[in-house]
Amino acid sequence: HRVPMCPQSAQYGSCSLRRMSVMEALELLDQLVDESDPDVDFPNSFHAFQTAEGIRRAHPDKDWFHLVGLLHDLGKVLVLFGEPQ
Protein backbone atom coordinates (compact mmCIF):
# COMPACT_ATOMS: atom_id res chain seq x y z
CA HIS A 1 0.00 0.00 0.00
CA ARG A 2 1.17 3.54 -0.70
CA VAL A 3 2.10 5.97 2.03
CA PRO A 4 0.23 9.27 1.62
CA MET A 5 2.39 12.20 0.56
CA CYS A 6 2.99 14.83 3.23
CA PRO A 7 1.93 18.41 2.42
CA GLN A 8 5.57 19.58 2.25
CA SER A 9 6.42 16.88 -0.26
CA ALA A 10 3.48 17.91 -2.41
CA GLN A 11 4.45 21.58 -2.11
CA TYR A 12 8.22 21.32 -2.51
CA GLY A 13 8.75 17.91 -4.12
CA SER A 14 8.61 19.22 -7.66
CA CYS A 15 11.46 21.67 -6.92
CA SER A 16 9.48 24.35 -8.72
CA LEU A 17 9.97 26.97 -5.99
CA ARG A 18 13.70 27.29 -6.47
CA ARG A 19 16.50 25.10 -7.75
CA MET A 20 19.91 25.29 -6.11
CA SER A 21 23.04 23.29 -5.64
CA VAL A 22 23.92 21.70 -2.31
CA MET A 23 26.55 24.39 -1.79
CA GLU A 24 23.96 27.12 -2.42
CA ALA A 25 21.62 25.49 0.10
CA LEU A 26 24.45 25.27 2.66
CA GLU A 27 25.15 28.97 2.12
CA LEU A 28 21.44 29.74 2.61
CA LEU A 29 21.58 28.00 5.98
CA ASP A 30 23.89 30.78 7.14
CA GLN A 31 21.01 33.28 6.79
CA LEU A 32 18.98 31.73 9.59
CA VAL A 33 19.20 31.53 13.33
CA ASP A 34 18.43 28.00 14.41
CA GLU A 35 15.84 28.12 17.22
CA SER A 36 17.43 25.00 18.74
CA ASP A 37 20.84 26.76 18.97
CA PRO A 38 20.17 30.54 19.13
CA ASP A 39 23.45 31.33 20.95
CA VAL A 40 25.74 29.68 18.43
CA ASP A 41 28.05 32.29 16.95
CA PHE A 42 29.28 30.39 13.90
CA PRO A 43 27.51 29.79 10.57
CA ASN A 44 25.09 26.87 10.22
CA SER A 45 27.10 25.64 7.24
CA PHE A 46 30.08 25.25 9.57
CA HIS A 47 28.01 22.85 11.68
CA ALA A 48 27.26 20.78 8.56
CA PHE A 49 30.94 20.54 7.59
CA GLN A 50 31.93 19.89 11.21
CA THR A 51 29.42 17.03 11.44
CA ALA A 52 30.57 15.50 8.15
CA GLU A 53 34.22 15.73 9.19
CA GLY A 54 33.51 14.17 12.59
CA ILE A 55 31.74 11.27 10.91
CA ARG A 56 34.59 10.91 8.39
CA ARG A 57 37.11 10.63 11.22
CA ALA A 58 34.99 8.11 13.12
CA HIS A 59 33.91 6.10 10.05
CA PRO A 60 36.48 6.65 7.26
CA ASP A 61 35.13 3.72 5.23
CA LYS A 62 31.52 4.96 5.04
CA ASP A 63 31.48 7.76 2.46
CA TRP A 64 27.68 7.67 2.31
CA PHE A 65 27.62 8.51 6.03
CA HIS A 66 29.93 11.52 5.50
CA LEU A 67 27.42 12.84 2.99
CA VAL A 68 24.51 12.30 5.38
CA GLY A 69 26.39 14.35 7.99
CA LEU A 70 26.82 17.18 5.51
CA LEU A 71 23.18 17.16 4.38
CA HIS A 72 21.40 16.45 7.66
CA ASP A 73 20.18 20.04 8.27
CA LEU A 74 19.52 21.17 4.69
CA GLY A 75 15.76 20.99 5.17
CA LYS A 76 16.04 23.97 7.51
CA VAL A 77 16.33 26.25 4.46
CA LEU A 78 12.55 25.84 4.12
CA VAL A 79 12.27 28.36 6.97
CA LEU A 80 13.33 30.98 4.43
CA PHE A 81 10.28 30.01 2.35
CA GLY A 82 7.75 30.30 5.20
CA GLU A 83 7.93 26.92 6.92
CA PRO A 84 8.14 26.95 10.75
CA GLN A 85 11.27 25.67 12.42
Protein Blocks (a to p, Z undefined) as FASTA:
>chain_A
ZZdddfklmmmmnommbgcdfklmmmmmmmpccfklmmbcbdfklmmmmmmmmmmmmmmm
lmmlmmmmmmmmmmmmmmmnopaZZ
